[in-house]
Amino acid sequence: MKQELEEEGSRCLLLSKQHKFNEHCCIRCCSPFTFLLNPKRPCLDCHYNVCKSCRTYSQNERGYICAACQKS
């Protein structure tokens, strides 16, 4: 699991260096954001924008946490 998280982190770092990639696509699954069907939300931990299938709402922190940050 540790190796999986490290690979995810390095992949996200590479994608985030692409010009405005994370403004248009989810950093975790690369699906495009749409206004109503798949809106982007920032993760409270890593601050990347993630889609609705790659995040969960945290009642304690009152915000969204991506799946990778939730695992770690």
Secondary structure, 3 states (H helix, E strand, C coil): CHHHHHHHHHHHHHHHCCCCHHHHECCCCCCECECCCECCEEECCCCCEECHHHEEEECCCCEEEEHHHHHC
